[in-house]
């Protein structure tokens, strides 16, 4: 069967995405590989575009964009075909879990000829995720970024502005939750359920997470004083925060979080609203093209 590649790209990712899309199109034409390019827009997300136009004639999907575009694309994908990612987002957290090459040329080679490796996905209620779900503090940041926009601040700058703005004063919330068959009721700053390791453009919340182990990694952060939060925020970037007594990690196949109007959440960096949430791992649910060895 001859190859036919479905390319989805996010024009809102800026000049980087456009450059990648042009280079990929040139390479596909040079190699005489059949392809079609589709873009996302304000009226039609990647989810809707893929649902509508990706049919059984396509053999591969290539995604150009950030974590949000990857999330939307995976949620629109109805067929089990190889997927490749050319990162063009602000944080590009998910792609830190796999190896796709350092240069754009290497990444395009991986997208076209890389080894196919099956990875896990997660599912929160009826929505799939590649990286994770954050509830509490990090969910509040994403909520504030969407509802309290600051002129001239975008991307990393906007994210870190909101982190620093609420870091000292964010109060613990009561969480009622279940990890597999174990029930908990705790006051927490955050509860993050990850398939991948890294969130927020560089915070390595889940240093032991693996996208192909059939498990979700859970990080809970309990009551930490305002000053200690500022003194230890660098540990989150380096993934060494497990040394703090207020932090616990778990591995599980499912997590259930009960309703609470004081909690906000994100899924792969996008607003997810408020619980209740039922979260589970979807083992080996996605074929992903990677560069030579998986990690």
Backbone as CSV, one residue per row, in Angstrom:
resi,resn,N_x,N_y,N_z,CA_x,CA_y,CA_z,C_x,C_y,C_z
1,UNK,0.844,-1.199,0.000,0.000,0.000,0.000,0.878,1.248,0.000
2,UNK,0.630,2.153,-0.927,1.424,3.384,-0.976,1.050,4.292,0.190
3,UNK,1.993,5.117,0.590,1.779,5.988,1.739,1.026,7.257,1.338
4,UNK,0.199,7.707,2.259,-0.498,8.975,2.106,-0.556,9.606,3.496
5,UNK,0.052,10.771,3.625,0.251,11.362,4.951,-0.682,12.547,5.170
6,UNK,-1.325,12.534,6.314,-2.199,13.624,6.759,-1.362,14.532,7.664
7,UNK,-1.177,15.777,7.241,-0.390,16.744,8.022,-1.347,17.770,8.625
8,UNK,-1.306,17.916,9.949,-2.101,18.947,10.620,-1.142,19.920,11.279
9,UNK,-1.376,21.209,11.072,-0.474,22.181,11.699,-1.276,23.329,12.285
10,UNK,-0.684,23.967,13.291,-1.347,25.037,14.025,-0.744,26.383,13.629
11,UNK,-1.443,27.185,12.808,-0.909,28.490,12.397,-0.685,29.434,13.577
12,UNK,-1.415,29.204,14.682,-1.279,30.084,15.851,0.001,29.812,16.626
13,UNK,0.716,28.737,16.256,2.007,28.459,16.892,3.091,29.414,16.396
14,UNK,2.760,30.230,15.381,3.686,31.280,14.949,4.605,30.851,13.818
15,UNK,5.669,31.663,13.630,6.580,31.471,12.510,7.291,30.146,12.527
16,UNK,7.534,29.597,13.707,8.229,28.314,13.803,7.410,27.220,13.125
17,UNK,6.107,27.205,13.382,5.242,26.177,12.795,5.193,26.319,11.281
18,UNK,5.116,27.546,10.800,5.078,27.785,9.350,6.367,27.298,8.693
19,UNK,7.493,27.598,9.296,8.785,27.154,8.765,8.846,25.629,8.690
20,UNK,8.401,24.964,9.759,8.424,23.497,9.789,7.502,22.931,8.723
21,UNK,6.318,23.513,8.588,5.340,23.026,7.611,5.888,23.141,6.188
22,UNK,6.534,24.263,5.892,7.108,24.453,4.556,8.225,23.448,4.291
23,UNK,9.102,23.253,5.276,10.216,22.315,5.121,9.711,20.884,4.956
24,UNK,8.707,20.509,5.742,8.132,19.172,5.624,7.506,18.975,4.245
25,UNK,6.764,19.970,3.777,6.113,19.865,2.462,7.146,19.694,1.352
26,UNK,8.250,20.445,1.438,9.325,20.317,0.455,9.906,18.905,0.468
27,UNK,10.134,18.378,1.664,10.727,17.044,1.794,9.789,15.968,1.255
28,UNK,8.508,16.079,1.578,7.530,15.105,1.087,7.449,15.134,-0.440
29,UNK,7.492,16.332,-1.004,7.450,16.453,-2.469,8.702,15.857,-3.099
30,UNK,9.872,16.142,-2.506,11.136,15.607,-3.023,11.140,14.082,-2.997
31,UNK,10.555,13.510,-1.942,10.547,12.049,-1.798,9.344,11.415,-2.486
32,UNK,8.563,12.236,-3.150,7.393,11.774,-3.905,6.436,10.957,-3.038
33,UNK,6.192,11.487,-1.845,5.226,10.889,-0.917,3.936,11.700,-0.985
34,UNK,2.836,11.027,-1.166,1.530,11.686,-1.248,1.156,12.256,0.123
35,UNK,0.643,13.476,0.134,0.276,14.091,1.410,-0.757,15.182,1.187
36,UNK,-1.445,15.541,2.278,-2.342,16.690,2.302,-2.111,17.449,3.598
37,UNK,-2.146,18.778,3.519,-1.921,19.636,4.693,-3.240,20.275,5.103
38,UNK,-3.523,20.205,6.388,-4.712,20.829,6.966,-4.263,21.717,8.122
39,UNK,-4.930,22.853,8.291,-4.583,23.699,9.426,-5.759,23.813,10.386
40,UNK,-5.437,24.184,11.623,-6.464,24.451,12.617,-6.824,25.931,12.527
41,UNK,-8.004,26.274,13.009,-8.383,27.682,13.061,-9.369,27.880,14.207
42,UNK,-9.783,29.119,14.416,-10.623,29.411,15.564,-11.974,28.705,15.499
43,UNK,-12.450,28.432,14.305,-13.760,27.796,14.176,-13.679,26.280,14.080
44,UNK,-12.489,25.759,13.774,-12.369,24.308,13.630,-11.056,23.840,14.263
45,UNK,-11.174,23.097,15.355,-10.000,22.596,16.063,-9.373,21.440,15.287
46,UNK,-8.196,21.020,15.749,-7.555,19.850,15.144,-8.438,18.615,15.321
47,UNK,-9.133,18.535,16.450,-10.033,17.399,16.686,-11.080,17.305,15.575
48,UNK,-11.764,18.402,15.321,-12.827,18.402,14.305,-12.259,18.184,12.900
49,UNK,-11.114,18.789,12.629,-10.505,18.644,11.298,-10.147,17.192,11.019
50,UNK,-9.533,16.532,12.004,-9.123,15.137,11.815,-10.345,14.225,11.750
51,UNK,-11.324,14.472,12.603,-12.553,13.671,12.551,-13.213,13.755,11.175
52,UNK,-13.176,14.943,10.592,-13.890,15.172,9.343,-13.131,14.689,8.116
53,UNK,-11.809,14.863,8.101,-11.063,14.653,6.860,-10.117,13.452,6.864
54,UNK,-9.725,12.938,8.032,-8.792,11.812,8.045,-9.589,10.511,7.895
55,UNK,-9.472,9.908,6.721,-10.197,8.662,6.465,-9.202,7.518,6.270
56,UNK,-9.712,6.372,5.848,-8.869,5.175,5.756,-7.862,5.223,4.611
57,UNK,-7.933,6.255,3.771,-6.940,6.370,2.694,-5.589,6.858,3.224
58,UNK,-5.566,7.445,4.432,-4.319,7.966,5.007,-3.611,6.871,5.805
59,UNK,-2.295,6.817,5.637,-1.493,5.799,6.328,-0.748,6.356,7.530
60,UNK,-0.576,7.684,7.598,0.199,8.310,8.671,-0.427,9.660,9.035
61,UNK,-0.150,10.088,10.273,-0.536,11.424,10.728,0.703,12.133,11.250
62,UNK,0.960,13.348,10.776,2.048,14.179,11.299,1.431,15.430,11.905
63,UNK,1.801,15.711,13.160,1.263,16.847,13.900,2.352,17.894,14.062
64,UNK,2.080,19.122,13.615,3.002,20.249,13.805,2.345,21.221,14.783
65,UNK,2.911,21.333,15.981,2.315,22.213,16.983,2.799,21.859,18.370
66,UNK,2.125,22.412,19.370,2.485,22.166,20.751,1.589,21.126,21.402
67,UNK,1.634,21.081,22.741,0.897,20.061,23.480,-0.606,20.144,23.233
68,UNK,-1.139,21.359,23.105,-2.566,21.511,22.856,-2.981,20.920,21.524
69,UNK,-2.174,21.147,20.490,-2.473,20.600,19.167,-2.352,19.083,19.168
70,UNK,-1.357,18.560,19.878,-1.213,17.105,19.994,-2.453,16.518,20.668
71,UNK,-2.884,17.149,21.762,-4.061,16.667,22.484,-5.292,16.652,21.578
72,UNK,-5.529,17.766,20.894,-6.691,17.844,20.007,-6.618,16.781,18.913
73,UNK,-5.429,16.584,18.360,-5.270,15.625,17.267,-5.564,14.204,17.729
74,UNK,-5.009,13.830,18.867,-5.224,12.480,19.400,-6.708,12.247,19.682
75,UNK,-7.401,13.287,20.133,-8.824,13.132,20.427,-9.685,13.059,19.171
76,UNK,-9.148,13.471,18.035,-9.882,13.346,16.789,-9.570,12.078,16.015
77,UNK,-8.504,11.376,16.426,-8.007,10.232,15.656,-8.858,8.986,15.910
78,UNK,-9.445,8.444,14.843,-10.309,7.266,14.978,-9.623,5.989,14.487
79,UNK,-8.485,6.129,13.807,-7.824,4.972,13.204,-6.447,4.759,13.845
80,UNK,-6.051,3.493,13.928,-4.788,3.135,14.569,-3.670,3.192,13.536
81,UNK,-3.191,4.419,13.269,-2.114,4.618,12.305,-0.926,5.286,13.006
82,UNK,0.290,5.162,12.445,1.450,5.808,13.058,1.306,7.328,13.089
83,UNK,1.701,7.891,14.219,1.641,9.335,14.438,3.057,9.851,14.661
84,UNK,3.359,11.008,14.093,4.651,11.661,14.318,4.402,13.089,14.775
85,UNK,5.349,13.628,15.544,5.207,14.975,16.095,6.409,15.821,15.706
86,UNK,6.125,17.002,15.153,7.153,18.016,14.912,6.820,19.185,15.845
87,UNK,7.556,19.319,16.942,7.172,20.277,17.995,7.317,21.723,17.550
88,UNK,6.274,22.519,17.821,6.298,23.937,17.439,5.543,24.779,18.458
89,UNK,5.444,24.279,19.704,4.699,24.993,20.730,5.582,25.838,21.620
90,UNK,4.978,26.355,22.667,5.710,27.172,23.638,6.472,26.304,24.626
91,UNK,5.771,25.326,25.210,6.400,24.473,26.212,6.912,23.162,25.655
92,UNK,6.132,22.560,24.738,6.482,21.267,24.143,6.894,20.264,25.226
93,UNK,6.043,20.103,26.228,6.378,19.224,27.353,6.320,17.752,26.981
94,UNK,5.309,17.352,26.225,5.160,15.923,25.963,6.363,15.341,25.234
95,UNK,6.890,16.072,24.262,7.945,15.523,23.421,9.240,15.300,24.212
96,UNK,9.326,15.848,25.430,10.494,15.603,26.282,10.556,14.158,26.762
97,UNK,9.481,13.404,26.574,9.440,12.009,27.021,10.003,11.028,26.003
98,UNK,10.228,11.490,24.789,10.682,10.591,23.727,11.808,11.263,22.947
99,UNK,12.472,10.485,22.111,13.560,11.008,21.289,13.096,11.084,19.836
100,UNK,13.145,12.286,19.264,12.742,12.434,17.858,13.836,13.087,17.021
101,UNK,15.000,13.330,17.619,16.085,13.991,16.900,16.242,15.430,17.362
102,UNK,17.446,15.970,17.182,17.761,17.316,17.664,17.472,18.394,16.623
103,UNK,17.838,18.147,15.392,17.665,19.152,14.344,16.335,18.936,13.633
104,UNK,15.892,19.945,12.905,14.641,19.812,12.149,14.767,18.719,11.094
105,UNK,15.909,18.620,10.436,16.109,17.564,9.442,15.955,16.180,10.081
106,UNK,16.562,15.985,11.267,16.439,14.700,11.966,14.991,14.433,12.357
107,UNK,14.303,15.473,12.817,12.922,15.306,13.252,12.005,14.960,12.082
108,UNK,12.256,15.552,10.931,11.461,15.210,9.750,11.761,13.785,9.297
109,UNK,13.034,13.387,9.332,13.375,11.998,9.019,12.657,11.034,9.956
110,UNK,12.616,11.389,11.252,11.907,10.554,12.224,10.424,10.487,11.888
111,UNK,9.842,11.635,11.554,8.407,11.688,11.229,8.066,10.805,10.032
112,UNK,9.021,10.669,9.103,8.747,9.905,7.888,9.219,8.464,7.966
113,UNK,10.338,8.220,8.663,10.936,6.884,8.630,11.244,6.320,10.011
114,UNK,10.897,7.027,11.070,11.241,6.580,12.415,10.581,5.268,12.804
115,UNK,11.184,4.615,13.806,10.609,3.375,14.321,9.251,3.667,14.958
116,UNK,8.330,2.747,14.806,7.007,2.893,15.421,7.016,2.198,16.777
117,UNK,6.710,2.971,17.804,6.706,2.453,19.171,5.335,2.733,19.779
118,UNK,4.748,1.760,20.420,3.448,1.961,21.048,3.617,2.604,22.423
119,UNK,2.857,3.669,22.648,2.881,4.342,23.945,1.474,4.369,24.531
120,UNK,1.425,4.646,25.825,0.147,4.766,26.521,-0.438,6.160,26.318
121,UNK,-1.741,6.245,26.445,-2.443,7.510,26.603,-3.181,7.468,27.936
122,UNK,-3.642,8.606,28.388,-4.551,8.649,29.517,-5.916,9.088,29.031
123,UNK,-6.909,8.878,29.871,-8.244,9.379,29.561,-8.858,9.970,30.814
124,UNK,-9.341,11.210,30.707,-10.014,11.898,31.806,-11.463,12.120,31.379
125,UNK,-12.387,11.466,32.079,-13.778,11.430,31.647,-13.822,10.948,30.195
126,UNK,-14.242,11.772,29.254,-14.308,11.291,27.871,-13.208,11.880,26.990
127,UNK,-12.192,12.485,27.606,-11.131,13.130,26.824,-9.786,12.434,27.048
128,UNK,-9.103,12.141,25.962,-7.782,11.522,26.053,-6.719,12.575,26.332
129,UNK,-5.591,12.143,26.893,-4.451,13.039,27.065,-3.161,12.288,26.815
130,UNK,-2.140,13.035,26.376,-0.824,12.443,26.136,0.107,12.669,27.317
131,UNK,-0.035,13.814,27.979,0.916,14.191,29.014,0.326,14.074,30.420
132,UNK,-0.790,14.762,30.688,-1.348,14.624,32.017,-2.450,15.607,32.354
133,UNK,-2.985,15.412,33.559,-4.042,16.250,34.115,-3.544,16.825,35.431
134,UNK,-3.641,18.147,35.569,-3.234,18.815,36.799,-4.441,19.432,37.483
135,UNK,-4.628,19.139,38.769,-5.788,19.610,39.515,-5.304,20.387,40.735
136,UNK,-5.863,21.573,40.938,-5.441,22.405,42.057,-4.604,23.567,41.566
137,UNK,-3.408,23.725,42.100,-2.564,24.878,41.806,-2.285,25.047,40.314
138,UNK,-1.811,23.975,39.661,-1.464,24.132,38.238,-2.708,24.271,37.367
139,UNK,-3.826,23.688,37.795,-5.078,23.923,37.090,-5.543,25.359,37.231
140,UNK,-5.312,25.941,38.422,-5.681,27.338,38.667,-4.871,28.282,37.782
141,UNK,-3.598,27.948,37.561,-2.753,28.779,36.699,-3.328,28.834,35.284
142,UNK,-3.681,27.678,34.742,-4.234,27.632,33.387,-5.578,28.355,33.333
143,UNK,-6.382,28.204,34.377,-7.658,28.913,34.446,-7.441,30.419,34.455
144,UNK,-6.485,30.879,35.264,-6.197,32.314,35.340,-5.623,32.846,34.031
145,UNK,-4.793,32.048,33.364,-4.238,32.485,32.085,-5.340,32.714,31.057
146,UNK,-6.395,31.898,31.131,-7.491,32.033,30.180,-8.453,33.147,30.550
147,UNK,-8.639,33.380,31.861,-9.666,34.328,32.304,-9.113,35.681,32.736
148,UNK,-7.806,35.746,32.996,-7.197,36.990,33.471,-5.972,37.307,32.627
149,UNK,-6.206,37.515,31.360,-5.094,37.745,30.433,-4.380,39.060,30.743
150,UNK,-3.053,39.021,30.611,-2.224,40.196,30.861,-1.688,40.687,29.516
151,UNK,-1.943,41.945,29.150,-1.457,42.461,27.862,0.058,42.289,27.730
152,UNK,0.482,41.904,26.533,1.898,41.763,26.164,2.560,40.510,26.724
153,UNK,1.867,39.748,27.588,2.467,38.533,28.129,1.825,37.318,27.467
154,UNK,2.661,36.468,26.866,2.191,35.239,26.247,3.164,34.116,26.581
155,UNK,2.751,32.892,26.293,3.640,31.748,26.422,4.235,31.596,27.806
156,UNK,5.566,31.328,27.837,6.261,31.120,29.104,6.117,32.315,30.036
157,UNK,6.225,33.510,29.495,6.170,34.713,30.329,4.839,34.804,31.060
158,UNK,3.756,34.534,30.349,2.432,34.576,30.971,2.298,33.484,32.017
159,UNK,2.793,32.291,31.705,2.686,31.173,32.644,3.435,31.487,33.938
160,UNK,4.688,31.937,33.823,5.477,32.199,35.036,4.946,33.404,35.797
161,UNK,4.372,34.368,35.101,3.736,35.499,35.792,2.644,34.989,36.723
162,UNK,1.781,34.111,36.210,0.680,33.608,37.026,1.177,32.668,38.129
163,UNK,2.233,31.898,37.860,2.825,31.067,38.912,3.273,31.931,40.079
164,UNK,4.052,32.965,39.767,4.589,33.819,40.836,3.497,34.634,41.513
165,UNK,2.450,34.972,40.760,1.374,35.789,41.311,0.602,35.045,42.405
166,UNK,0.386,33.736,42.206,-0.441,33.015,43.182,0.345,32.023,44.043
167,UNK,1.643,31.870,43.773,2.417,30.835,44.459,2.386,30.978,45.984
168,UNK,2.611,32.177,46.470,2.698,32.357,47.911,1.358,32.261,48.630
169,UNK,0.284,32.704,47.980,-0.996,32.804,48.666,-2.005,31.722,48.357
170,UNK,-1.692,30.801,47.456,-2.663,29.765,47.098,-2.899,28.848,48.289
171,UNK,-4.155,28.710,48.686,-4.510,27.889,49.848,-4.753,26.441,49.429
172,UNK,-4.424,25.532,50.344,-4.717,24.131,50.091,-6.225,23.930,49.944
173,UNK,-6.596,22.969,49.112,-7.998,22.608,48.927,-8.208,21.167,49.400
174,UNK,-9.438,20.873,49.764,-9.754,19.510,50.185,-9.991,18.645,48.952
175,UNK,-9.271,17.548,48.879,-9.413,16.578,47.796,-9.979,15.283,48.360
176,UNK,-11.018,14.794,47.739,-11.512,13.438,47.985,-11.217,12.648,46.720
177,UNK,-10.382,11.625,46.828,-9.948,10.926,45.627,-9.612,9.473,45.916
178,UNK,-9.543,8.720,44.848,-9.262,7.294,44.929,-8.178,6.958,43.926
179,UNK,-7.119,6.313,44.373,-6.043,5.857,43.506,-6.124,4.343,43.445
180,UNK,-6.492,3.805,42.286,-6.869,2.392,42.170,-7.936,2.095,43.235
181,UNK,-7.648,1.231,44.201,-8.671,0.872,45.193,-8.457,1.559,46.540
182,UNK,-7.510,2.493,46.615,-7.197,3.167,47.880,-7.844,4.541,47.930
183,UNK,-8.596,4.822,48.990,-9.339,6.073,49.126,-8.583,7.057,50.006
184,UNK,-8.594,8.345,49.603,-7.891,9.396,50.330,-8.803,10.602,50.527
185,UNK,-8.580,11.327,51.613,-9.160,12.653,51.819,-8.057,13.502,52.443
186,UNK,-7.542,14.461,51.645,-6.397,15.253,52.097,-6.556,16.699,51.657
187,UNK,-5.875,17.597,52.382,-5.745,18.985,51.950,-4.460,19.093,51.140
188,UNK,-4.608,19.456,49.872,-3.469,19.464,48.958,-3.372,20.788,48.225
189,UNK,-2.143,21.124,47.814,-1.935,22.224,46.887,-2.268,21.766,45.472
190,UNK,-1.831,20.563,45.138,-2.140,20.045,43.806,-2.121,18.529,43.806
191,UNK,-2.816,17.987,42.841,-2.791,16.561,42.530,-2.636,16.476,41.019
192,UNK,-1.515,15.924,40.563,-1.254,15.826,39.136,-1.133,14.364,38.744
193,UNK,-1.820,14.009,37.674,-1.836,12.631,37.184,-1.176,12.640,35.819
194,UNK,-0.039,11.978,35.701,0.758,12.115,34.496,1.011,10.823,33.746
195,UNK,0.995,10.933,32.433,1.540,9.905,31.564,2.994,10.260,31.260
196,UNK,3.265,11.571,31.164,4.607,12.087,30.909,5.223,12.705,32.153
197,UNK,6.426,13.229,31.990,7.206,13.709,33.129,7.053,15.197,33.425
198,UNK,6.834,16.011,32.385,7.093,17.449,32.497,5.853,18.277,32.177
199,UNK,5.665,19.351,32.964,4.488,20.209,32.828,4.908,21.670,32.902
200,UNK,4.056,22.546,32.380,4.280,23.980,32.524,5.526,24.499,31.841
201,UNK,5.971,23.823,30.790,7.138,24.300,30.057,8.459,24.026,30.733
202,UNK,8.514,23.041,31.645,9.810,22.703,32.226,9.799,22.242,33.665
203,UNK,8.612,22.132,34.284,8.535,21.617,35.652,8.434,20.097,35.591
204,UNK,9.472,19.419,36.088,9.536,17.962,35.990,8.812,17.345,37.178
205,UNK,7.487,17.468,37.158,6.669,17.019,38.284,6.717,15.516,38.483
206,UNK,6.856,14.766,37.395,6.796,13.300,37.444,8.100,12.694,36.958
207,UNK,9.172,12.797,37.709,10.478,12.379,37.185,10.564,10.892,36.837
208,UNK,9.707,10.060,37.419,9.772,8.622,37.158,8.726,8.144,36.159
209,UNK,7.939,9.058,35.602,6.883,8.648,34.669,7.483,8.102,33.378
210,UNK,6.811,7.111,32.814,7.206,6.546,31.525,5.939,6.393,30.683
211,UNK,6.037,6.763,29.414,4.844,6.750,28.570,4.540,5.376,27.998
212,UNK,5.315,4.364,28.397,5.085,3.025,27.855,5.097,1.949,28.930
213,UNK,4.778,2.317,30.184,4.825,1.321,31.264,3.451,0.832,31.696
214,UNK,2.387,1.297,31.039,1.044,0.848,31.386,0.507,1.430,32.677
215,UNK,1.159,2.473,33.188,0.755,3.065,34.459,0.733,4.584,34.362
216,UNK,-0.063,5.190,35.229,-0.044,6.633,35.428,0.815,6.943,36.649
217,UNK,1.494,8.078,36.604,2.255,8.556,37.759,1.441,9.662,38.425
218,UNK,1.319,9.595,39.749,0.544,10.588,40.492,1.464,11.314,41.460
219,UNK,1.383,12.646,41.443,2.134,13.480,42.372,1.148,14.289,43.198
220,UNK,1.243,14.172,44.521,0.425,15.004,45.393,1.335,15.884,46.236
221,UNK,0.987,17.162,46.310,1.742,18.107,47.129,0.811,18.636,48.215
222,UNK,1.186,18.399,49.457,0.385,18.813,50.595,0.697,20.226,51.046
223,UNK,0.486,20.502,52.293,0.624,21.854,52.821,2.093,22.268,52.911
224,UNK,2.451,23.269,52.146,3.803,23.834,52.140,3.662,25.336,52.385
225,UNK,4.400,25.876,53.336,4.289,27.299,53.642,4.710,28.142,52.441
226,UNK,4.230,29.397,52.412,4.511,30.278,51.290,5.992,30.456,51.038
227,UNK,6.780,30.673,52.084,8.214,30.882,51.923,8.885,29.632,51.394
228,UNK,8.519,28.457,51.926,9.140,27.202,51.464,8.795,26.922,49.999
229,UNK,7.646,27.391,49.551,7.296,27.207,48.146,8.302,27.940,47.263
230,UNK,8.600,29.184,47.601,9.548,29.963,46.799,10.956,29.382,46.892
231,UNK,11.324,28.898,48.069,12.675,28.365,48.258,12.890,27.049,47.511
232,UNK,11.802,26.324,47.249,11.945,24.986,46.665,11.394,24.854,45.251
233,UNK,10.958,25.970,44.649,10.374,25.860,43.306,11.385,25.340,42.293
234,UNK,12.677,25.602,42.528,13.702,25.107,41.598,13.774,23.582,41.598
235,UNK,13.361,22.954,42.717,13.375,21.491,42.766,12.354,20.887,41.809
236,UNK,11.264,21.616,41.564,10.268,21.136,40.611,10.842,21.105,39.200
237,UNK,11.687,22.093,38.887,12.303,22.118,37.555,13.279,20.962,37.374
238,UNK,13.983,20.616,38.440,14.985,19.558,38.345,14.467,18.168,38.655
239,UNK,13.208,18.090,39.085,12.631,16.783,39.412,13.140,16.190,40.704
240,UNK,13.650,17.049,41.609,14.188,16.553,42.887,13.270,16.866,44.061
241,UNK,12.027,17.264,43.783,11.101,17.672,44.840,10.611,16.500,45.688
242,UNK,10.886,15.275,45.258,10.494,14.112,46.051,11.159,14.067,47.404
243,UNK,12.205,14.852,47.601,12.881,14.887,48.905,12.077,15.653,49.958
244,UNK,11.073,16.406,49.544,10.254,17.179,50.481,9.204,16.285,51.120
245,UNK,9.023,16.426,52.433,8.119,15.534,53.167,6.656,15.722,52.782
246,UNK,6.315,16.868,52.197,4.921,17.140,51.836,4.507,16.514,50.504
247,UNK,5.437,15.843,49.846,5.181,15.337,48.498,5.203,13.814,48.479
248,UNK,4.189,13.237,47.837,4.102,11.783,47.676,3.877,11.442,46.213
249,UNK,4.405,10.302,45.816,4.209,9.785,44.465,3.533,8.419,44.531
250,UNK,2.736,8.132,43.525,2.093,6.831,43.397,2.132,6.429,41.928
251,UNK,2.005,5.145,41.671,1.771,4.636,40.324,0.471,3.854,40.349
252,UNK,-0.359,4.041,39.331,-1.675,3.413,39.332,-2.218,3.329,37.923
253,UNK,-3.289,2.571,37.769,-3.986,2.476,36.488,-5.186,3.411,36.417
254,UNK,-5.685,3.843,37.591,-6.859,4.713,37.568,-6.869,5.638,38.779
255,UNK,-7.490,6.800,38.593,-7.661,7.794,39.659,-9.066,8.373,39.507
256,UNK,-9.744,8.502,40.636,-11.069,9.125,40.636,-11.055,10.295,41.606
257,UNK,-11.463,11.476,41.142,-11.486,12.683,41.970,-12.929,13.152,42.091
258,UNK,-13.397,13.316,43.329,-14.785,13.708,43.559,-15.001,15.201,43.273
259,UNK,-16.253,15.571,43.114,-16.622,16.946,42.784,-16.159,17.929,43.853
260,UNK,-15.681,19.093,43.404,-15.286,20.175,44.303,-15.224,21.459,43.482
261,UNK,-16.110,22.413,43.787,-16.189,23.649,43.003,-14.995,24.562,43.215
262,UNK,-14.130,24.261,44.193,-12.959,25.099,44.452,-11.733,24.635,43.660
263,UNK,-11.862,23.535,42.952,-10.734,22.979,42.220,-10.890,23.211,40.721
264,UNK,-9.803,23.674,40.109,-9.747,23.793,38.649,-8.682,22.839,38.123
265,UNK,-8.817,22.470,36.849,-7.900,21.489,36.282,-7.491,21.874,34.863
266,UNK,-6.372,21.319,34.432,-5.969,21.406,33.026,-5.722,19.997,32.512
267,UNK,-5.835,19.840,31.208,-5.495,18.581,30.556,-4.538,18.927,29.417
268,UNK,-3.306,18.436,29.511,-2.250,18.770,28.537,-2.119,20.277,28.361
269,UNK,-2.257,21.025,29.471,-2.075,22.472,29.449,-3.290,23.270,29.022
270,UNK,-4.408,22.604,28.730,-5.636,23.294,28.326,-6.678,23.185,29.435
271,UNK,-7.556,24.181,29.526,-8.586,24.179,30.569,-9.427,22.904,30.530
272,UNK,-9.645,22.337,31.727,-10.455,21.129,31.827,-11.669,21.339,32.740
273,UNK,-11.771,22.516,33.343,-12.913,22.757,34.216,-12.707,22.183,35.602
274,UNK,-13.743,21.617,36.163,-13.722,21.172,37.555,-14.144,19.714,37.671
275,UNK,-13.684,19.024,38.730,-14.099,17.634,38.915,-15.596,17.558,39.221
276,UNK,-16.192,16.363,39.081,-15.570,15.038,39.214,-14.845,14.569,37.947
277,UNK,-13.763,13.802,38.186,-12.987,13.228,37.099,-12.783,11.735,37.334
278,UNK,-12.907,10.980,36.264,-12.487,9.582,36.275,-11.367,9.449,35.261
279,UNK,-10.198,9.072,35.751,-8.978,9.081,34.944,-8.420,7.663,34.890
280,UNK,-8.011,7.243,33.704,-7.456,5.897,33.571,-6.388,5.878,32.487
281,UNK,-5.556,4.850,32.530,-4.534,4.673,31.503,-5.111,3.859,30.362
282,UNK,-4.756,4.223,29.142,-5.094,3.458,27.951,-3.793,2.853,27.429
283,UNK,-3.541,1.626,27.783,-2.241,1.013,27.532,-2.012,0.769,26.047
284,UNK,-0.817,1.194,25.564,-0.380,0.981,24.176,-1.419,1.493,23.177
285,UNK,-2.003,2.650,23.471,-3.120,3.148,22.668,-2.695,3.929,21.429
286,UNK,-1.407,4.324,21.353,-0.979,5.180,20.240,0.315,4.666,19.638
287,UNK,0.366,4.624,18.298,1.607,4.328,17.587,2.358,5.645,17.361
288,UNK,3.574,5.749,17.865,4.352,6.976,17.748,5.681,6.692,17.061
289,UNK,6.022,7.516,16.086,7.317,7.365,15.429,8.402,8.049,16.258
290,UNK,9.496,7.322,16.504,10.588,7.833,17.334,11.908,7.656,16.605
291,UNK,12.921,8.325,17.107,14.251,8.346,16.490,15.066,7.194,17.036
292,UNK,15.343,6.175,16.202,16.148,5.028,16.595,15.630,4.438,17.913
293,UNK,16.466,4.486,18.956,16.038,3.943,20.239,14.977,4.842,20.849
294,UNK,14.089,4.230,21.618,12.937,4.948,22.147,13.359,6.079,23.074
295,UNK,14.271,5.836,23.998,14.648,6.855,24.983,16.152,7.076,24.894
